[in-house]
Amino acid sequence: DQGHTVVVIEHHLDLLAEADYIVELGPVGGPDGGELLYQGELAGLLGVKRSPTAPYLRAKLKR
């Protein structure tokens, strides 16, 4: 709300569920990773079929 930016490399679902903007790279780590899978608001990520994170976030948000 105050215009500050925090960049976090994280897989903690509680933190991701509160993020204003998400950039997901993948689909795996290492030399085969780093492909941009999604960037934008949380709601958009939930519909990305290739996202390894989306199913876990959907389940978390249903609780």
C-alpha positions as CSV (number, residue, x, y, z in Angstrom):
1,D,0.0,0.0,0.0
2,Q,3.0,2.3,0.5
3,G,4.6,1.6,-2.8
4,H,7.4,-0.7,-1.5
5,T,8.5,-3.8,-3.4
6,V,9.8,-7.0,-1.8
7,V,11.1,-9.8,-4.1
8,V,11.1,-13.2,-2.6
9,I,12.1,-16.6,-4.0
10,E,9.7,-18.8,-2.1
11,H,7.5,-21.9,-2.1
12,H,5.7,-21.3,1.1
13,L,2.0,-21.3,0.2
14,D,0.9,-18.9,3.0
15,L,3.2,-16.3,1.6
16,L,2.3,-16.9,-2.0
17,A,-1.4,-16.7,-1.2
18,E,-0.9,-13.1,0.1
19,A,1.3,-11.9,-2.8
20,D,0.1,-9.1,-5.1
21,Y,2.1,-10.2,-8.0
22,I,3.7,-13.6,-8.8
23,V,6.4,-14.7,-11.2
24,E,6.6,-18.5,-11.6
25,L,9.6,-20.0,-13.3
26,G,10.0,-23.7,-14.1
27,P,8.8,-26.2,-14.7
28,V,11.8,-27.7,-13.0
29,G,15.0,-26.3,-11.5
30,G,18.6,-26.3,-12.7
31,P,19.6,-26.2,-16.4
32,D,16.2,-27.3,-17.6
33,G,14.3,-24.7,-15.6
34,G,14.0,-20.9,-15.8
35,E,11.2,-20.8,-18.3
36,L,8.6,-18.2,-17.6
37,L,5.4,-20.1,-16.7
38,Y,3.4,-17.2,-15.4
39,Q,3.5,-13.6,-14.2
40,G,0.7,-11.6,-12.8
41,E,-1.9,-11.7,-10.0
42,L,-2.6,-14.8,-8.0
43,A,-6.1,-15.4,-9.5
44,G,-4.5,-15.8,-12.9
45,L,-1.9,-18.3,-11.7
46,L,-4.6,-20.6,-10.4
47,G,-5.8,-21.3,-13.9
48,V,-2.4,-22.1,-15.5
49,K,-2.4,-25.8,-16.4
50,R,1.4,-26.0,-16.7
51,S,2.0,-24.5,-13.2
52,P,3.4,-27.0,-10.7
53,T,2.3,-24.5,-8.0
54,A,-1.3,-23.8,-8.9
55,P,-2.9,-27.1,-7.7
56,Y,-1.3,-26.6,-4.3
57,L,-2.4,-23.0,-4.1
58,R,-6.0,-23.9,-5.2
59,A,-6.2,-26.5,-2.4
60,K,-4.7,-24.1,0.2
61,L,-7.2,-21.4,-0.7
62,K,-10.2,-23.8,-0.5
63,R,-9.5,-24.3,3.3
